Amino acid sequence: MRRAPGTVLLPKDTRALIAVDLGAESCRVSLLRWAGGKAKISLVHRFANVPREIDGGLHWDFARIEAGLDEGLRKCAAIATEGVRSIAVDGWAVDYVRVDADGKALADPFCYRDERTVKAERALHRRIGPDRLRELTGIQLMRINTLYQLYADALAGLPEGRQWLNLPEYVLLRWGAAPVAEHTNATHTQMVELYNRQWCREIFQAAQLDLACAPKLVPPGTEIGRLRGPLAELPALRDAVLIAPACHDTASAIAGIPATGNDWAYISSGTWSLVGTLLEQPRNGAAAAEENFTNLGAVGGGICFHKNVNGMWLVRQCMDKWAADGGTWTVAELVAATEKVPKPQGLLDVDDPDLLLAGRMPERINAQRARKGLDPLDESPANAPAFASLIFHSLAARYAKVLDRVALHSGKKLKRLFVVGGASQNDFLNRLTAEATGLELFRGSPESSTVGNFAVQMAVLEGSRDAVTGAYAEQVSRWAGLFVSALEQAQPAA
């Protein structure tokens, strides 16, 4: 890396970079370019994403996702006439594609919210107990984890195929990369041993899964091939390197926080709220296990120690129901209206398993209130602000409780809280969170996964090839600091 006079860090190779972020509600393709000694990031293409019911199951329309991503890359190629140096993909964890011997998908992937894993979780725990799973992996027990989904496949008699790949790695395979499982994403499968960072043979045997179908594990920041196929015929994309960044979008989002020191925590706030802190070593003692904290992989060999808390899913599900009843709200309108209603009576248990399921969310919320002896709320669209107020106050209170436990388990004296992701723009929720936690709250980038994706790309392209070190993580943080500013200054591409 070199410094141009009076400018920020500048790479030797100033071709563009592409970051793809797969979201459970929308997918984004972003372009990083260098101009005048500065990085500029543009959101080039965004399209909605929603699962659909097919043959009694909840699936992702992956042909539609693939078409949207290909369109995004074509748009990037038209803009970046200087050429594209690399492409990397991150996305939500746990879901996967089963592929045949030619790397073709056997079927559209299931959505993690499909209820088939309710039965699969119970059945698998009769073969290997939850305490043993936790001991082996350090991972939060959740029925959405890849392990339970794969076991549900087995119970249904679905073919394993030659291999299965989590979604970001499958997209990279489709574009010409080697089949891999990037470590941060693989940890969320609940099938990787916590300390030796390899697939756990005991778990595969208990679930009667073929270990040969699991892809090779690689660390974040691994070059895994070059773009091939029709897209590679575009001049700008001809020599593009394919990189597995932190393929888990949460790990990318945390990598996109340019914070130093040991006194900070994070909330990656979107469909889910991931509430925790970065650690150098796992915390998998009895107390952390009993409270179901997770030890997921982080950039540089660290640990994202956090807990999954329900998030804006609750609001989105309510909004869908109100829209079906003829009342359409935007998030901005709803937040503004929510600030004007009285503080709610009573709070929700936002992590009630019933509130993780799709559909009838206002009714589900009222059912919980009834169980607590509280009066039901009017479920009509006109009363949406009261529902949103209840959700936001409940989320802030839950965040505070979880962060108290994070501090206890980590031994940290927390002073700062960084909120990243789409819901970081919710100033009302941020204010409630700051009040509930007593921490100094910093609003990070709403596109922090994209920032972290680009930062990992640059760290491997311009820095150390040893991606499992603290020094590598420091390089990622330096680039993230630069790219947060670049993203804030960027305008959507035409």
Helices and strands as residue ranges (DSSP letters): E 2-3, E 9-10, E 16-22, E 26-35, E 38-48, E 52-54, E 57-59, H 62-79, E 84-91, E 96-99, H 116-125, H 130-137, H 146-155, E 163-166, H 167-174, E 180-182, H 183-187, H 201-206, G 211-213, E 216-218, E 222-226, G 230-233, G 235-237, E 241-244, H 249-255, E 264-269, E 272-279, H 286-290, E 294-297, G 299-301, E 303-310, H 313-324, H 331-338, G 353-356, H 361-371, G 381-383, H 384-410, E 416-420, G 422-425, H 427-437, E 440-443, H 448-462, H 470-489
